Amino acid sequence: MWSIKKHDLVMKERLSKMKLLDSLIAKQDPLPDYEEALKKKLINKLMSD
Protein backbone atom coordinates (compact mmCIF):
# COMPACT_ATOMS: atom_id res chain seq x y z
CA MET A 1 0.00 0.00 0.00
CA TRP A 2 2.78 2.42 0.96
CA SER A 3 4.65 1.86 -2.30
CA ILE A 4 1.53 2.76 -4.30
CA LYS A 5 1.06 5.94 -2.26
CA LYS A 6 4.73 6.86 -2.67
CA HIS A 7 4.54 6.31 -6.43
CA ASP A 8 1.38 8.45 -6.58
CA LEU A 9 3.11 11.31 -4.74
CA VAL A 10 6.12 11.13 -7.05
CA MET A 11 3.89 11.28 -10.10
CA LYS A 12 1.91 14.23 -8.71
CA GLU A 13 5.15 16.11 -8.03
CA ARG A 14 6.39 15.40 -11.57
CA LEU A 15 3.09 16.56 -13.05
CA SER A 16 3.25 19.75 -11.00
CA LYS A 17 6.76 20.46 -12.29
CA MET A 18 5.64 19.80 -15.85
CA LYS A 19 2.72 22.22 -15.51
CA LEU A 20 5.05 24.90 -14.15
CA LEU A 21 7.50 24.34 -16.98
CA ASP A 22 4.67 24.48 -19.50
CA SER A 23 3.54 27.85 -18.14
CA LEU A 24 7.10 29.22 -18.34
CA ILE A 25 7.53 28.00 -21.91
CA ALA A 26 4.16 29.46 -22.95
CA LYS A 27 5.04 33.01 -21.90
CA GLN A 28 5.45 35.31 -24.88
CA ASP A 29 7.59 37.99 -23.23
CA PRO A 30 11.25 37.44 -22.40
CA LEU A 31 11.57 35.76 -19.02
CA PRO A 32 13.28 37.47 -16.10
CA ASP A 33 16.55 35.86 -15.06
CA TYR A 34 15.03 33.97 -12.12
CA GLU A 35 12.28 32.45 -14.30
CA GLU A 36 14.80 31.51 -16.98
CA ALA A 37 16.95 29.80 -14.33
CA LEU A 38 13.90 27.96 -12.99
CA LYS A 39 12.97 26.85 -16.50
CA LYS A 40 16.45 25.44 -17.11
CA LYS A 41 16.45 23.71 -13.71
CA LEU A 42 13.06 22.11 -14.37
CA ILE A 43 14.13 20.93 -17.82
CA ASN A 44 17.28 19.36 -16.40
CA LYS A 45 15.36 17.71 -13.54
CA LEU A 46 12.61 16.32 -15.73
CA MET A 47 15.02 15.04 -18.37
CA SER A 48 17.18 13.25 -15.82
CA ASP A 49 14.28 11.37 -14.20
CHARMM internal coordinates of N, CA and C (Angstrom, degrees):
IC EDIT
DIST 1 N 1 CA 1.4528
DIST 1 CA 1 C 1.5338
ANGL 1 N 1 CA 1 C 110.73
DIST 1 C 2 N 1.3431
ANGL 1 CA 1 C 2 N 115.81
DIHE 1 N 1 CA 1 C 2 N -45.00
DIST 2 N 2 CA 1.4588
ANGL 1 C 2 N 2 CA 120.22
DIHE 1 CA 1 C 2 N 2 CA -178.41
DIST 2 CA 2 C 1.5225
ANGL 2 N 2 CA 2 C 111.32
DIHE 1 C 2 N 2 CA 2 C -62.90
DIST 2 C 3 N 1.3166
ANGL 2 CA 2 C 3 N 117.47
DIHE 2 N 2 CA 2 C 3 N -38.30
DIST 3 N 3 CA 1.4723
ANGL 2 C 3 N 3 CA 119.58
DIHE 2 CA 2 C 3 N 3 CA -178.46
DIST 3 CA 3 C 1.5326
ANGL 3 N 3 CA 3 C 110.83
DIHE 2 C 3 N 3 CA 3 C -66.22
DIST 3 C 4 N 1.3246
ANGL 3 CA 3 C 4 N 117.20
DIHE 3 N 3 CA 3 C 4 N -34.60
DIST 4 N 4 CA 1.4624
ANGL 3 C 4 N 4 CA 120.25
DIHE 3 CA 3 C 4 N 4 CA 177.13
DIST 4 CA 4 C 1.5183
ANGL 4 N 4 CA 4 C 110.05
DIHE 3 C 4 N 4 CA 4 C -66.69
DIST 4 C 5 N 1.3261
ANGL 4 CA 4 C 5 N 116.75
DIHE 4 N 4 CA 4 C 5 N -43.56
DIST 5 N 5 CA 1.4665
ANGL 4 C 5 N 5 CA 121.84
DIHE 4 CA 4 C 5 N 5 CA 179.64
DIST 5 CA 5 C 1.5291
ANGL 5 N 5 CA 5 C 110.28
DIHE 4 C 5 N 5 CA 5 C -63.68
DIST 5 C 6 N 1.3128
ANGL 5 CA 5 C 6 N 116.56
DIHE 5 N 5 CA 5 C 6 N -42.26
DIST 6 N 6 CA 1.4655
ANGL 5 C 6 N 6 CA 121.26
DIHE 5 CA 5 C 6 N 6 CA 179.64
DIST 6 CA 6 C 1.5333
ANGL 6 N 6 CA 6 C 110.01
DIHE 5 C 6 N 6 CA 6 C -63.18
DIST 6 C 7 N 1.3157
ANGL 6 CA 6 C 7 N 116.28
DIHE 6 N 6 CA 6 C 7 N -44.63
DIST 7 N 7 CA 1.4665
ANGL 6 C 7 N 7 CA 120.53
DIHE 6 CA 6 C 7 N 7 CA 178.58
DIST 7 CA 7 C 1.5313
ANGL 7 N 7 CA 7 C 110.08
DIHE 6 C 7 N 7 CA 7 C -61.68
DIST 7 C 8 N 1.3104
ANGL 7 CA 7 C 8 N 117.13
DIHE 7 N 7 CA 7 C 8 N -41.74
DIST 8 N 8 CA 1.4647
ANGL 7 C 8 N 8 CA 122.07
DIHE 7 CA 7 C 8 N 8 CA 179.34
DIST 8 CA 8 C 1.5299
ANGL 8 N 8 CA 8 C 110.52
DIHE 7 C 8 N 8 CA 8 C -61.38
DIST 8 C 9 N 1.3215
ANGL 8 CA 8 C 9 N 117.48
DIHE 8 N 8 CA 8 C 9 N -42.98
DIST 9 N 9 CA 1.4659
ANGL 8 C 9 N 9 CA 120.82
DIHE 8 CA 8 C 9 N 9 CA 179.17
DIST 9 CA 9 C 1.5222
ANGL 9 N 9 CA 9 C 111.62
DIHE 8 C 9 N 9 CA 9 C -65.60
DIST 9 C 10 N 1.3096
ANGL 9 CA 9 C 10 N 116.74
DIHE 9 N 9 CA 9 C 10 N -39.11
DIST 10 N 10 CA 1.4696
ANGL 9 C 10 N 10 CA 121.11
DIHE 9 CA 9 C 10 N 10 CA 178.11
DIST 10 CA 10 C 1.5259
ANGL 10 N 10 CA 10 C 109.92
DIHE 9 C 10 N 10 CA 10 C -63.39
DIST 10 C 11 N 1.3144
ANGL 10 CA 10 C 11 N 116.44
DIHE 10 N 10 CA 10 C 11 N -43.48
DIST 11 N 11 CA 1.4624
ANGL 10 C 11 N 11 CA 119.98
DIHE 10 CA 10 C 11 N 11 CA -179.28
DIST 11 CA 11 C 1.5317
ANGL 11 N 11 CA 11 C 111.16
DIHE 10 C 11 N 11 CA 11 C -67.54
DIST 11 C 12 N 1.3119
ANGL 11 CA 11 C 12 N 118.27
DIHE 11 N 11 CA 11 C 12 N -37.84
DIST 12 N 12 CA 1.4633
ANGL 11 C 12 N 12 CA 121.40
DIHE 11 CA 11 C 12 N 12 CA 177.63
DIST 12 CA 12 C 1.5185
ANGL 12 N 12 CA 12 C 110.63
DIHE 11 C 12 N 12 CA 12 C -64.67
DIST 12 C 13 N 1.3329
ANGL 12 CA 12 C 13 N 117.00
DIHE 12 N 12 CA 12 C 13 N -40.22
DIST 13 N 13 CA 1.4607
ANGL 12 C 13 N 13 CA 121.00
DIHE 12 CA 12 C 13 N 13 CA 178.28
DIST 13 CA 13 C 1.5269
ANGL 13 N 13 CA 13 C 110.18
DIHE 12 C 13 N 13 CA 13 C -64.85
DIST 13 C 14 N 1.3126
ANGL 13 CA 13 C 14 N 117.13
DIHE 13 N 13 CA 13 C 14 N -42.88
DIST 14 N 14 CA 1.4757
ANGL 13 C 14 N 14 CA 121.23
DIHE 13 CA 13 C 14 N 14 CA 179.12
DIST 14 CA 14 C 1.5294
ANGL 14 N 14 CA 14 C 110.41
DIHE 13 C 14 N 14 CA 14 C -63.49
DIST 14 C 15 N 1.3146
ANGL 14 CA 14 C 15 N 117.26
DIHE 14 N 14 CA 14 C 15 N -42.41
DIST 15 N 15 CA 1.4583
ANGL 14 C 15 N 15 CA 121.29
DIHE 14 CA 14 C 15 N 15 CA 178.81
DIST 15 CA 15 C 1.5271
ANGL 15 N 15 CA 15 C 110.80
DIHE 14 C 15 N 15 CA 15 C -63.42
DIST 15 C 16 N 1.3122
ANGL 15 CA 15 C 16 N 116.47
DIHE 15 N 15 CA 15 C 16 N -39.81
DIST 16 N 16 CA 1.4596
ANGL 15 C 16 N 16 CA 120.98
DIHE 15 CA 15 C 16 N 16 CA 178.28
DIST 16 CA 16 C 1.5286
ANGL 16 N 16 CA 16 C 110.79
DIHE 15 C 16 N 16 CA 16 C -62.58
DIST 16 C 17 N 1.3196
ANGL 16 CA 16 C 17 N 116.54
DIHE 16 N 16 CA 16 C 17 N -42.88
DIST 17 N 17 CA 1.4620
ANGL 16 C 17 N 17 CA 120.68
DIHE 16 CA 16 C 17 N 17 CA 178.35
DIST 17 CA 17 C 1.5279
ANGL 17 N 17 CA 17 C 110.73
DIHE 16 C 17 N 17 CA 17 C -65.06
DIST 17 C 18 N 1.3148
ANGL 17 CA 17 C 18 N 116.27
DIHE 17 N 17 CA 17 C 18 N -38.55
DIST 18 N 18 CA 1.4647
ANGL 17 C 18 N 18 CA 119.77
DIHE 17 CA 17 C 18 N 18 CA 179.82
DIST 18 CA 18 C 1.5268
ANGL 18 N 18 CA 18 C 111.15
DIHE 17 C 18 N 18 CA 18 C -66.86
DIST 18 C 19 N 1.3214
ANGL 18 CA 18 C 19 N 117.56
DIHE 18 N 18 CA 18 C 19 N -38.25
DIST 19 N 19 CA 1.4647
ANGL 18 C 19 N 19 CA 120.94
DIHE 18 CA 18 C 19 N 19 CA 177.72
DIST 19 CA 19 C 1.5256
ANGL 19 N 19 CA 19 C 110.46
DIHE 18 C 19 N 19 CA 19 C -65.29
DIST 19 C 20 N 1.3263
ANGL 19 CA 19 C 20 N 116.88
DIHE 19 N 19 CA 19 C 20 N -41.49
DIST 20 N 20 CA 1.4566
ANGL 19 C 20 N 20 CA 120.80
DIHE 19 CA 19 C 20 N 20 CA 178.13
DIST 20 CA 20 C 1.5218
ANGL 20 N 20 CA 20 C 110.48
DIHE 19 C 20 N 20 CA 20 C -63.48
DIST 20 C 21 N 1.3136
ANGL 20 CA 20 C 21 N 117.26
DIHE 20 N 20 CA 20 C 21 N -45.12
DIST 21 N 21 CA 1.4538
ANGL 20 C 21 N 21 CA 121.39
DIHE 20 CA 20 C 21 N 21 CA 178.35
DIST 21 CA 21 C 1.5270
ANGL 21 N 21 CA 21 C 110.56
DIHE 20 C 21 N 21 CA 21 C -61.87
DIST 21 C 22 N 1.3078
ANGL 21 CA 21 C 22 N 116.94
DIHE 21 N 21 CA 21 C 22 N -41.92
DIST 22 N 22 CA 1.4603
ANGL 21 C 22 N 22 CA 121.08
DIHE 21 CA 21 C 22 N 22 CA 178.50
DIST 22 CA 22 C 1.5278
ANGL 22 N 22 CA 22 C 111.13
DIHE 21 C 22 N 22 CA 22 C -59.74
DIST 22 C 23 N 1.3224
ANGL 22 CA 22 C 23 N 116.64
DIHE 22 N 22 CA 22 C 23 N -41.72
DIST 23 N 23 CA 1.4696
ANGL 22 C 23 N 23 CA 119.43
DIHE 22 CA 22 C 23 N 23 CA 179.81
DIST 23 CA 23 C 1.5280
ANGL 23 N 23 CA 23 C 111.12
DIHE 22 C 23 N 23 CA 23 C -67.71
DIST 23 C 24 N 1.3317
ANGL 23 CA 23 C 24 N 117.79
DIHE 23 N 23 CA 23 C 24 N -34.85
DIST 24 N 24 CA 1.4624
ANGL 23 C 24 N 24 CA 120.56
DIHE 23 CA 23 C 24 N 24 CA 178.00
DIST 24 CA 24 C 1.5266
ANGL 24 N 24 CA 24 C 110.89
DIHE 23 C 24 N 24 CA 24 C -69.48
DIST 24 C 25 N 1.3198
ANGL 24 CA 24 C 25 N 116.53
DIHE 24 N 24 CA 24 C 25 N -40.02
DIST 25 N 25 CA 1.4591
ANGL 24 C 25 N 25 CA 120.45
DIHE 24 CA 24 C 25 N 25 CA -179.84
DIST 25 CA 25 C 1.5269
ANGL 25 N 25 CA 25 C 110.62
DIHE 24 C 25 N 25 CA 25 C -68.21
DIST 25 C 26 N 1.3161
ANGL 25 CA 25 C 26 N 117.51
DIHE 25 N 25 CA 25 C 26 N -33.76
DIST 26 N 26 CA 1.4609
ANGL 25 C 26 N 26 CA 122.08
DIHE 25 CA 25 C 26 N 26 CA -175.61
DIST 26 CA 26 C 1.5270
ANGL 26 N 26 CA 26 C 113.56
DIHE 25 C 26 N 26 CA 26 C -74.22
DIST 26 C 27 N 1.3224
ANGL 26 CA 26 C 27 N 118.12
DIHE 26 N 26 CA 26 C 27 N -16.34
DIST 27 N 27 CA 1.4622
ANGL 26 C 27 N 27 CA 120.24
DIHE 26 CA 26 C 27 N 27 CA -178.54
DIST 27 CA 27 C 1.5150
ANGL 27 N 27 CA 27 C 110.40
DIHE 26 C 27 N 27 CA 27 C -64.65
DIST 27 C 28 N 1.3244
ANGL 27 CA 27 C 28 N 115.85
DIHE 27 N 27 CA 27 C 28 N 135.12
DIST 28 N 28 CA 1.4558
ANGL 27 C 28 N 28 CA 121.54
DIHE 27 CA 27 C 28 N 28 CA -177.76
DIST 28 CA 28 C 1.5331
ANGL 28 N 28 CA 28 C 112.09
DIHE 27 C 28 N 28 CA 28 C -82.83
DIST 28 C 29 N 1.3094
ANGL 28 CA 28 C 29 N 116.96
DIHE 28 N 28 CA 28 C 29 N -37.71
DIST 29 N 29 CA 1.4638
ANGL 28 C 29 N 29 CA 121.22
DIHE 28 CA 28 C 29 N 29 CA -178.44
DIST 29 CA 29 C 1.5180
ANGL 29 N 29 CA 29 C 110.32
DIHE 28 C 29 N 29 CA 29 C -74.74
DIST 29 C 30 N 1.3303
ANGL 29 CA 29 C 30 N 117.11
DIHE 29 N 29 CA 29 C 30 N 157.32
DIST 30 N 30 CA 1.4643
ANGL 29 C 30 N 30 CA 119.85
DIHE 29 CA 29 C 30 N 30 CA 174.14
DIST 30 CA 30 C 1.5333
ANGL 30 N 30 CA 30 C 110.05
DIHE 29 C 30 N 30 CA 30 C -59.90
DIST 30 C 31 N 1.3160
ANGL 30 CA 30 C 31 N 115.74
DIHE 30 N 30 CA 30 C 31 N 138.98
DIST 31 N 31 CA 1.4597
ANGL 30 C 31 N 31 CA 120.30
DIHE 30 CA 30 C 31 N 31 CA -178.01
DIST 31 CA 31 C 1.5187
ANGL 31 N 31 CA 31 C 110.80
DIHE 30 C 31 N 31 CA 31 C -79.83
DIST 31 C 32 N 1.3390
ANGL 31 CA 31 C 32 N 116.52
DIHE 31 N 31 CA 31 C 32 N 143.98
DIST 32 N 32 CA 1.4694
ANGL 31 C 32 N 32 CA 118.84
DIHE 31 CA 31 C 32 N 32 CA 170.89
DIST 32 CA 32 C 1.5352
ANGL 32 N 32 CA 32 C 109.23
DIHE 31 C 32 N 32 CA 32 C -63.31
DIST 32 C 33 N 1.3088
ANGL 32 CA 32 C 33 N 116.52
DIHE 32 N 32 CA 32 C 33 N 162.22
DIST 33 N 33 CA 1.4637
ANGL 32 C 33 N 33 CA 120.94
DIHE 32 CA 32 C 33 N 33 CA -176.19
DIST 33 CA 33 C 1.5216
ANGL 33 N 33 CA 33 C 112.75
DIHE 32 C 33 N 33 CA 33 C -55.41
DIST 33 C 34 N 1.3444
ANGL 33 CA 33 C 34 N 117.26
DIHE 33 N 33 CA 33 C 34 N -42.31
DIST 34 N 34 CA 1.4685
ANGL 33 C 34 N 34 CA 119.19
DIHE 33 CA 33 C 34 N 34 CA -177.15
DIST 34 CA 34 C 1.5285
ANGL 34 N 34 CA 34 C 111.70
DIHE 33 C 34 N 34 CA 34 C -67.66
DIST 34 C 35 N 1.3229
ANGL 34 CA 34 C 35 N 118.04
DIHE 34 N 34 CA 34 C 35 N -34.15
DIST 35 N 35 CA 1.4684
ANGL 34 C 35 N 35 CA 120.21
DIHE 34 CA 34 C 35 N 35 CA 177.19
DIST 35 CA 35 C 1.5247
ANGL 35 N 35 CA 35 C 110.92
DIHE 34 C 35 N 35 CA 35 C -73.32
DIST 35 C 36 N 1.3161
ANGL 35 CA 35 C 36 N 117.27
DIHE 35 N 35 CA 35 C 36 N -36.44
DIST 36 N 36 CA 1.4605
ANGL 35 C 36 N 36 CA 120.71
DIHE 35 CA 35 C 36 N 36 CA 176.92
DIST 36 CA 36 C 1.5282
ANGL 36 N 36 CA 36 C 110.33
DIHE 35 C 36 N 36 CA 36 C -64.52
DIST 36 C 37 N 1.3371
ANGL 36 CA 36 C 37 N 116.75
DIHE 36 N 36 CA 36 C 37 N -41.21
DIST 37 N 37 CA 1.4631
ANGL 36 C 37 N 37 CA 120.99
DIHE 36 CA 36 C 37 N 37 CA 177.54
DIST 37 CA 37 C 1.5269
ANGL 37 N 37 CA 37 C 110.55
DIHE 36 C 37 N 37 CA 37 C -64.14
DIST 37 C 38 N 1.3256
ANGL 37 CA 37 C 38 N 116.95
DIHE 37 N 37 CA 37 C 38 N -41.61
DIST 38 N 38 CA 1.4621
ANGL 37 C 38 N 38 CA 120.89
DIHE 37 CA 37 C 38 N 38 CA 178.32
DIST 38 CA 38 C 1.5197
ANGL 38 N 38 CA 38 C 110.64
DIHE 37 C 38 N 38 CA 38 C -63.60
DIST 38 C 39 N 1.3326
ANGL 38 CA 38 C 39 N 116.98
DIHE 38 N 38 CA 38 C 39 N -41.67
DIST 39 N 39 CA 1.4568
ANGL 38 C 39 N 39 CA 121.33
DIHE 38 CA 38 C 39 N 39 CA 178.91
DIST 39 CA 39 C 1.5265
ANGL 39 N 39 CA 39 C 110.58
DIHE 38 C 39 N 39 CA 39 C -59.94
DIST 39 C 40 N 1.3242
ANGL 39 CA 39 C 40 N 116.72
DIHE 39 N 39 CA 39 C 40 N -47.02
DIST 40 N 40 CA 1.4595
ANGL 39 C 40 N 40 CA 120.53
DIHE 39 CA 39 C 40 N 40 CA 179.29
DIST 40 CA 40 C 1.5225
ANGL 40 N 40 CA 40 C 111.46
DIHE 39 C 40 N 40 CA 40 C -63.26
DIST 40 C 41 N 1.3216
ANGL 40 CA 40 C 41 N 116.92
DIHE 40 N 40 CA 40 C 41 N -40.12
DIST 41 N 41 CA 1.4681
ANGL 40 C 41 N 41 CA 121.33
DIHE 40 CA 40 C 41 N 41 CA 179.54
DIST 41 CA 41 C 1.5274
ANGL 41 N 41 CA 41 C 110.51
DIHE 40 C 41 N 41 CA 41 C -64.45
DIST 41 C 42 N 1.3242
ANGL 41 CA 41 C 42 N 117.07
DIHE 41 N 41 CA 41 C 42 N -43.35
DIST 42 N 42 CA 1.4613
ANGL 41 C 42 N 42 CA 120.47
DIHE 41 CA 41 C 42 N 42 CA 179.13
DIST 42 CA 42 C 1.5240
ANGL 42 N 42 CA 42 C 111.59
DIHE 41 C 42 N 42 CA 42 C -65.08
DIST 42 C 43 N 1.3193
ANGL 42 CA 42 C 43 N 116.51
DIHE 42 N 42 CA 42 C 43 N -41.20
DIST 43 N 43 CA 1.4688
ANGL 42 C 43 N 43 CA 119.90
DIHE 42 CA 42 C 43 N 43 CA 178.28
DIST 43 CA 43 C 1.5193
ANGL 43 N 43 CA 43 C 109.93
DIHE 42 C 43 N 43 CA 43 C -60.71
DIST 43 C 44 N 1.3236
ANGL 43 CA 43 C 44 N 116.97
DIHE 43 N 43 CA 43 C 44 N -47.31
DIST 44 N 44 CA 1.4583
ANGL 43 C 44 N 44 CA 120.84
DIHE 43 CA 43 C 44 N 44 CA 179.89
DIST 44 CA 44 C 1.5284
ANGL 44 N 44 CA 44 C 111.41
DIHE 43 C 44 N 44 CA 44 C -61.12
DIST 44 C 45 N 1.3263
ANGL 44 CA 44 C 45 N 116.49
DIHE 44 N 44 CA 44 C 45 N -43.72
DIST 45 N 45 CA 1.4663
ANGL 44 C 45 N 45 CA 121.06
DIHE 44 CA 44 C 45 N 45 CA -178.55
DIST 45 CA 45 C 1.5223
ANGL 45 N 45 CA 45 C 111.17
DIHE 44 C 45 N 45 CA 45 C -65.08
DIST 45 C 46 N 1.3265
ANGL 45 CA 45 C 46 N 116.19
DIHE 45 N 45 CA 45 C 46 N -46.09
DIST 46 N 46 CA 1.4597
ANGL 45 C 46 N 46 CA 118.96
DIHE 45 CA 45 C 46 N 46 CA -177.50
DIST 46 CA 46 C 1.5227
ANGL 46 N 46 CA 46 C 112.41
DIHE 45 C 46 N 46 CA 46 C -70.08
DIST 46 C 47 N 1.3147
ANGL 46 CA 46 C 47 N 117.23
DIHE 46 N 46 CA 46 C 47 N -31.66
DIST 47 N 47 CA 1.4652
ANGL 46 C 47 N 47 CA 119.90
DIHE 46 CA 46 C 47 N 47 CA 179.53
DIST 47 CA 47 C 1.5276
ANGL 47 N 47 CA 47 C 112.02
DIHE 46 C 47 N 47 CA 47 C -75.70
DIST 47 C 48 N 1.3181
ANGL 47 CA 47 C 48 N 117.37
DIHE 47 N 47 CA 47 C 48 N -26.58
DIST 48 N 48 CA 1.4571
ANGL 47 C 48 N 48 CA 119.95
DIHE 47 CA 47 C 48 N 48 CA -178.48
DIST 48 CA 48 C 1.5166
ANGL 48 N 48 CA 48 C 112.76
DIHE 47 C 48 N 48 CA 48 C -84.07
DIST 48 C 49 N 1.3245
ANGL 48 CA 48 C 49 N 118.11
DIHE 48 N 48 CA 48 C 49 N -16.76
DIST 49 N 49 CA 1.4714
ANGL 48 C 49 N 49 CA 121.04
DIHE 48 CA 48 C 49 N 49 CA -178.99
DIST 49 CA 49 C 1.4933
ANGL 49 N 49 CA 49 C 112.27
DIHE 48 C 49 N 49 CA 49 C -78.93
END
COOR INIT
IC SEED 1 N 1 CA 1 C
IC BUILD
